[in-house]
Amino acid sequence: MALRGLAGSGPSSRGPLEEAVAPAEERETPAMVAAGAAREDDDEDDGRGRGLLRWDGFSAWLHCVCVVGFDLELGQAVEVIYPQHSKLTDKEKTNICYLSFPDSNSGCLGDTQFCFRFRQSSGRRVSLHCLLDQFDKDLPVYLKKDPAYFYGYVYFRQIRDKSLKRGYFQKSLVLISKLPYIHFFHTVLKQIAPEYFEKSEPYLEAACNDVDRWPAPVPGKTLYLPITGVVMKVRIPTCHDKPGTTQIAQLTQQADTHISVILPTVHEVDLFRCFCPVFFHSQMLWELVLLGEPLVVMAPSPSESSETVLALVNCISPLKYFSDFRPYFTIHDSEFKEYTTRTQAPPSVILGVTNPFFAKTLQHWPHIIRIGDLKPAGEIPKQVKVKKLKNLKTLDSKPGVYTSYKPYLSRDDEIIKQLQKGVQQKRPSEAQSVILRRYFLELTQSFIIPLERYVASLMPLQKSISPWKSPPQLRQFIPEEFMKTLEKAGPQLTSRIKGDWIGLYRHFLKSPNFDGWFKTRRKEMTQKLEALHLEALCEEDLLLWTQKHTEVETVDLVLKLKNKLLQADREHLPVKPDTVGKLRTHIDAIISALPEDLQGILLKTGMT
């Protein structure tokens, strides 16, 4: 493996906001920074009026684009990184190199698309003011970016070429991004990769310039994204969307005649196609993912591997899968030793692998899914029993689920009959996926509603919020108290599925997914309490209060109110639209009533 060409030259593509807060030792030479951050010339400006620096528009969608080739002497090599000033650490480049090519045993001839995910190097400073942060708050929790990880979206081409020593042309075009928009970026690659392989660097530069002119990835807005002569119409979901619905506007207006591609989703995969090889075990796999159990997907190619891992992570939506997952994992991965060691229990992670070596290396893992080639979803395999782990010797083993896990819930035969009927009637895979996705959604909602209801009861009553005291604390989550609520308000109210729901909850409460979910809910509820406290303050006659208190107490109140304003802005507190304005008016009125010397000091302190 080697790195060459433009790899590693120039400063970070994190954009000026991030570059400004990066530690000095992480920056490149000042001359290069200046070149990378230069404003576009007036004739290049697209008239958006966003006031952004060159490549800030690009950075909102992508970190960089890499071209990975195969050198007979050096092995996999990063040939191009674009924009040229993009920054990747040596460890990140190494991971990208190895993850961008299928294992040699996969035999992927022609064009192959897949996805991988890798850890961001620990030395990299993450800016709190990153362009993406302002959009993150409106995203569903499962689409929020993880600051510790990058996604790599790959278009790999391998074709016979007698003019080359190796006899094959092998190259990957890779999009590196923080955004988990799998379907969207695969669609982008389908558009630009085939032409890039024909036209090379100038074409790639033109495509990147198109991306830099895109509007920001704002959730809830219908976006029109032109790239290399094609216009894509997409809508990024918001946390306010009803789960399970697609809100993309259809082609109804004449103004839409220039649209080439409409994407009904930015992130979903073909769920039915992915679950088809292990169809009868779908509900058990839902349990394993929900509980954060260690899972390995052994597949014949990175395409099947990555699609299946992403389908598994997606099956507990709208819950977020909080553990690590690797759609495509290789023996060269920087976490290989960490994840394959036998000195400790396997970690809570889902790995997608293709190398036969893993059949031996991961033999001690408790749950292994072996899938064959993913065919168009026209067949459902014959019913197969869960297989014993000791029977899994190699990747040549028969497809199936190898585990000793006993599901907590009884299998729902209704969904199996419904989808089998769909296969017999030649129902399209997209329609089958809609049915399966709705089934998983209802199952997840039935499971999570009792938890939501109990957690909501931990919220203090609104009448206990006093403007003159700190906001009250949430009550503690007590597992046994929650379990008692299940007798009258458990999942039996919304689900027909029988089984040991109590056992499933007990196991879930010890899982990383519960920990992540509860931390998120607790943060949201704490912010709601802060917002209610802010609103209570606004309803008080603060000027009257200051007349009954000393100057020192009044100054202290002003400083506290200013801190509240800063907190509301920094944490995006869910306050009513006019609350912040009211508070500013209160602050100004209080300051105006103070002596001039104090007014001058307080006006300089913080922002009003």
Solvent accessible surface area in square Angstrom, and as a share of the most:
residue,aa,sasa,rsa
1,M,73,0.33
2,A,18,0.14
3,L,62,0.31
4,R,89,0.32
5,G,64,0.62
6,L,58,0.29
7,A,20,0.16
8,G,32,0.31
9,S,43,0.28
10,G,7,0.07
11,P,7,0.04
12,S,9,0.06
13,S,4,0.02
14,R,14,0.05
15,G,13,0.12
16,P,36,0.23
17,L,89,0.44
18,E,21,0.09
19,E,18,0.08
20,A,72,0.56
21,V,62,0.35
22,A,3,0.03
23,P,29,0.18
24,A,82,0.64
25,E,150,0.67
26,E,25,0.11
27,R,100,0.36
28,E,60,0.27
29,T,75,0.44
30,P,113,0.71
31,A,77,0.60
32,M,82,0.37
33,V,38,0.22
34,A,67,0.52
35,A,78,0.60
36,G,14,0.14
37,A,36,0.28
38,A,53,0.41
39,R,153,0.56
40,E,36,0.16
41,D,91,0.47
42,D,137,0.71
43,D,129,0.67
44,E,71,0.32
45,D,79,0.41
46,D,54,0.28
47,G,62,0.59
48,R,72,0.26
49,G,73,0.70
50,R,75,0.27
51,G,57,0.55
52,L,52,0.26
53,L,42,0.21
54,R,50,0.18
55,W,22,0.08
56,D,6,0.03
57,G,1,0.01
58,F,1,0.00
59,S,20,0.13
60,A,4,0.03
61,W,4,0.01
62,L,7,0.03
63,H,16,0.07
64,C,0,0.00
65,V,3,0.01
66,C,0,0.00
67,V,1,0.00
68,V,0,0.00
69,G,1,0.01
70,F,59,0.24
71,D,32,0.17
72,L,96,0.48
73,E,162,0.73
74,L,78,0.39
75,G,16,0.15
76,Q,28,0.12
77,A,0,0.00
78,V,0,0.00
79,E,31,0.14
80,V,9,0.05
81,I,1,0.00
82,Y,21,0.08
83,P,2,0.01
84,Q,94,0.42
85,H,25,0.11
86,S,1,0.01
87,K,28,0.12
88,L,7,0.04
89,T,43,0.25
90,D,98,0.51
91,K,111,0.47
92,E,1,0.00
93,K,13,0.05
94,T,42,0.25
95,N,5,0.03
96,I,0,0.00
97,C,0,0.00
98,Y,44,0.17
99,L,1,0.00
100,S,0,0.00
101,F,10,0.04
102,P,19,0.12
103,D,23,0.12
104,S,115,0.74
105,N,78,0.40
106,S,21,0.14
107,G,57,0.55
108,C,16,0.10
109,L,99,0.49
110,G,25,0.24
111,D,67,0.35
112,T,15,0.09
113,Q,33,0.15
114,F,1,0.00
115,C,0,0.00
116,F,0,0.00
117,R,12,0.04
118,F,0,0.00
119,R,80,0.29
120,Q,20,0.09
121,S,16,0.10
122,S,121,0.78
123,G,62,0.60
124,R,19,0.07
125,R,116,0.42
126,V,63,0.36
127,S,3,0.02
128,L,152,0.76
129,H,123,0.55
130,C,19,0.12
131,L,23,0.11
132,L,10,0.05
133,D,45,0.23
134,Q,92,0.41
135,F,28,0.11
136,D,25,0.13
137,K,91,0.39
138,D,47,0.25
139,L,7,0.03
140,P,11,0.07
141,V,42,0.24
142,Y,59,0.23
143,L,3,0.02
144,K,60,0.26
145,K,24,0.10
146,D,45,0.23
147,P,69,0.44
148,A,48,0.37
149,Y,26,0.10
150,F,2,0.01
151,Y,18,0.07
152,G,0,0.00
153,Y,0,0.00
154,V,0,0.00
155,Y,16,0.06
156,F,4,0.02
157,R,33,0.12
158,Q,23,0.10
159,I,78,0.39
160,R,169,0.62
161,D,43,0.22
162,K,204,0.86
163,S,99,0.64
164,L,75,0.37
165,K,184,0.78
166,R,109,0.40
167,G,25,0.24
168,Y,65,0.25
169,F,47,0.20
170,Q,25,0.11
171,K,43,0.18
172,S,0,0.00
173,L,0,0.00
174,V,0,0.00
175,L,2,0.01
176,I,0,0.00
177,S,0,0.00
178,K,33,0.14
179,L,6,0.03
180,P,10,0.06
181,Y,2,0.01
182,I,15,0.07
183,H,63,0.28
184,F,1,0.00
185,F,2,0.01
186,H,33,0.15
187,T,22,0.13
188,V,3,0.02
189,L,0,0.00
190,K,130,0.55
191,Q,49,0.22
192,I,6,0.03
193,A,0,0.00
194,P,41,0.26
195,E,67,0.30
196,Y,9,0.03
197,F,31,0.13
198,E,132,0.59
199,K,116,0.49
200,S,56,0.36
201,E,71,0.32
202,P,98,0.62
203,Y,29,0.11
204,L,2,0.01
205,E,79,0.36
206,A,50,0.38
207,A,1,0.01
208,C,2,0.01
209,N,28,0.15
210,D,36,0.19
211,V,5,0.03
212,D,2,0.01
213,R,86,0.31
214,W,2,0.01
215,P,51,0.32
216,A,21,0.17
217,P,4,0.03
218,V,42,0.24
219,P,12,0.08
220,G,31,0.30
221,K,121,0.51
222,T,51,0.30
223,L,7,0.03
224,Y,88,0.33
225,L,0,0.00
226,P,64,0.40
227,I,1,0.00
228,T,33,0.19
229,G,84,0.81
230,V,27,0.15
231,V,27,0.15
232,M,1,0.00
233,K,4,0.02
234,V,0,0.00
235,R,38,0.14
236,I,0,0.00
237,P,23,0.14
238,T,15,0.09
239,C,64,0.38
240,H,150,0.67
241,D,29,0.15
242,K,145,0.62
243,P,55,0.35
244,G,63,0.61
245,T,64,0.37
246,T,83,0.48
247,Q,85,0.38
248,I,13,0.06
249,A,51,0.39
250,Q,106,0.47
251,L,100,0.50
252,T,114,0.66
253,Q,122,0.54
254,Q,163,0.72
255,A,71,0.55
256,D,6,0.03
257,T,117,0.68
258,H,103,0.46
259,I,17,0.09
260,S,66,0.43
261,V,45,0.26
262,I,44,0.22
263,L,8,0.04
264,P,76,0.48
265,T,25,0.15
266,V,2,0.01
267,H,19,0.08
268,E,43,0.19
269,V,21,0.12
270,D,46,0.24
271,L,1,0.01
272,F,0,0.00
273,R,63,0.23
274,C,1,0.01
275,F,3,0.01
276,C,11,0.06
277,P,26,0.16
278,V,3,0.02
279,F,5,0.02
280,F,18,0.08
281,H,13,0.06
282,S,9,0.06
283,Q,12,0.05
284,M,12,0.05
285,L,1,0.00
286,W,0,0.00
287,E,0,0.00
288,L,0,0.00
289,V,1,0.00
290,L,0,0.00
291,L,5,0.02
292,G,5,0.04
293,E,33,0.15
294,P,16,0.10
295,L,0,0.00
296,V,0,0.00
297,V,0,0.00
298,M,0,0.00
299,A,0,0.00
300,P,39,0.25
301,S,14,0.09
302,P,0,0.00
303,S,24,0.15
304,E,21,0.09
305,S,0,0.00
306,S,2,0.01
307,E,42,0.19
308,T,5,0.03
309,V,0,0.00
310,L,11,0.06
311,A,1,0.00
312,L,2,0.01
313,V,27,0.15
314,N,26,0.13
315,C,2,0.01
316,I,0,0.00
317,S,25,0.16
318,P,37,0.23
319,L,11,0.06
320,K,43,0.18
321,Y,8,0.03
322,F,65,0.27
323,S,14,0.09
324,D,18,0.09
325,F,15,0.06
326,R,1,0.00
327,P,0,0.00
328,Y,1,0.00
329,F,0,0.00
330,T,3,0.01
331,I,58,0.29
332,H,91,0.41
333,D,8,0.04
334,S,51,0.33
335,E,6,0.03
336,F,37,0.16
337,K,170,0.72
338,E,78,0.35
339,Y,10,0.04
340,T,13,0.08
341,T,40,0.23
342,R,142,0.52
343,T,129,0.75
344,Q,113,0.50
345,A,84,0.65
346,P,29,0.18
347,P,39,0.25
348,S,36,0.24
349,V,0,0.00
350,I,0,0.00
351,L,0,0.00
352,G,0,0.00
353,V,0,0.00
354,T,0,0.00
355,N,26,0.13
356,P,64,0.40
357,F,103,0.43
358,F,0,0.00
359,A,1,0.01
360,K,145,0.61
361,T,23,0.13
362,L,0,0.00
363,Q,70,0.31
364,H,53,0.24
365,W,0,0.00
366,P,40,0.25
367,H,9,0.04
368,I,1,0.00
369,I,0,0.00
370,R,28,0.10
371,I,0,0.00
372,G,19,0.19
373,D,94,0.49
374,L,14,0.07
375,K,120,0.51
376,P,115,0.73
377,A,16,0.13
378,G,48,0.46
379,E,113,0.51
380,I,33,0.17
381,P,50,0.31
382,K,181,0.77
383,Q,113,0.50
384,V,49,0.28
385,K,178,0.75
386,V,57,0.33
387,K,44,0.18
388,K,130,0.55
389,L,45,0.22
390,K,142,0.60
391,N,84,0.43
392,L,1,0.00
393,K,127,0.54
394,T,64,0.37
395,L,16,0.08
396,D,131,0.68
397,S,20,0.13
398,K,151,0.64
399,P,63,0.40
400,G,1,0.01
401,V,0,0.00
402,Y,4,0.02
403,T,6,0.03
404,S,91,0.59
405,Y,31,0.12
406,K,164,0.69
407,P,63,0.40
408,Y,61,0.23
409,L,8,0.04
410,S,59,0.38
411,R,103,0.37
412,D,11,0.06
413,D,73,0.38
414,E,93,0.42
415,I,15,0.08
416,I,16,0.08
417,K,124,0.53
418,Q,79,0.35
419,L,1,0.00
420,Q,60,0.27
421,K,111,0.47
422,G,0,0.00
423,V,30,0.17
424,Q,142,0.63
425,Q,109,0.49
426,K,177,0.75
427,R,60,0.22
428,P,83,0.52
429,S,25,0.16
430,E,125,0.56
431,A,36,0.28
432,Q,1,0.00
433,S,6,0.04
434,V,78,0.45
435,I,21,0.11
436,L,2,0.01
437,R,45,0.17
438,R,118,0.43
439,Y,19,0.07
440,F,3,0.01
441,L,20,0.10
442,E,93,0.42
443,L,5,0.03
444,T,0,0.00
445,Q,53,0.24
446,S,4,0.03
447,F,0,0.00
448,I,16,0.08
449,I,64,0.33
450,P,5,0.03
451,L,0,0.00
452,E,55,0.25
453,R,115,0.42
454,Y,10,0.04
455,V,1,0.00
456,A,57,0.44
457,S,62,0.40
458,L,2,0.01
459,M,48,0.21
460,P,28,0.18
461,L,118,0.59
462,Q,124,0.55
463,K,177,0.75
464,S,62,0.40
465,I,18,0.09
466,S,34,0.22
467,P,23,0.15
468,W,106,0.37
469,K,149,0.63
470,S,92,0.60
471,P,25,0.16
472,P,34,0.22
473,Q,155,0.69
474,L,35,0.18
475,R,115,0.42
476,Q,142,0.63
477,F,21,0.09
478,I,76,0.39
479,P,63,0.39
480,E,91,0.41
481,E,60,0.27
482,F,0,0.00
483,M,12,0.06
484,K,146,0.62
485,T,52,0.30
486,L,9,0.04
487,E,134,0.60
488,K,180,0.76
489,A,23,0.18
490,G,2,0.02
491,P,3,0.02
492,Q,95,0.42
493,L,110,0.55
494,T,86,0.50
495,S,20,0.13
496,R,148,0.54
497,I,14,0.07
498,K,150,0.64
499,G,42,0.41
500,D,71,0.37
501,W,24,0.08
502,I,69,0.35
503,G,14,0.13
504,L,0,0.00
505,Y,0,0.00
506,R,102,0.37
507,H,53,0.24
508,F,0,0.00
509,L,27,0.14
510,K,174,0.74
511,S,7,0.04
512,P,53,0.33
513,N,1,0.00
514,F,23,0.09
515,D,68,0.35
516,G,10,0.10
517,W,17,0.06
518,F,26,0.11
519,K,110,0.47
520,T,37,0.21
521,R,49,0.18
522,R,104,0.38
523,K,128,0.54
524,E,83,0.37
525,M,13,0.06
526,T,61,0.35
527,Q,29,0.13
528,K,83,0.35
529,L,4,0.02
530,E,31,0.14
531,A,1,0.00
532,L,25,0.13
533,H,10,0.04
534,L,0,0.00
535,E,25,0.11
536,A,25,0.19
537,L,8,0.04
538,C,8,0.05
539,E,128,0.57
540,E,62,0.28
541,D,88,0.45
542,L,0,0.00
543,L,62,0.31
544,L,86,0.43
545,W,54,0.19
546,T,17,0.10
547,Q,132,0.59
548,K,148,0.63
549,H,66,0.30
550,T,81,0.47
551,E,89,0.40
552,V,121,0.70
553,E,74,0.33
554,T,5,0.03
555,V,31,0.18
556,D,64,0.33
557,L,16,0.08
558,V,0,0.00
559,L,66,0.33
560,K,121,0.51
561,L,2,0.01
562,K,5,0.02
563,N,93,0.48
564,K,30,0.13
565,L,11,0.05
566,L,71,0.35
567,Q,31,0.14
568,A,8,0.06
569,D,108,0.56
570,R,156,0.57
571,E,58,0.26
572,H,92,0.41
573,L,11,0.05
574,P,68,0.43
575,V,33,0.19
576,K,123,0.52
577,P,138,0.87
578,D,80,0.41
579,T,4,0.02
580,V,41,0.24
581,G,39,0.38
582,K,82,0.35
583,L,0,0.00
584,R,89,0.32
585,T,90,0.52
586,H,40,0.18
587,I,0,0.00
588,D,66,0.34
589,A,39,0.30
590,I,2,0.01
591,I,4,0.02
592,S,78,0.50
593,A,73,0.57
594,L,16,0.08
595,P,59,0.37
596,E,148,0.67
597,D,103,0.53
598,L,36,0.18
599,Q,43,0.19
600,G,31,0.30
601,I,106,0.54
602,L,3,0.01
603,L,100,0.50
604,K,177,0.75
605,T,54,0.32
606,G,45,0.43
607,M,133,0.59
608,T,52,0.30
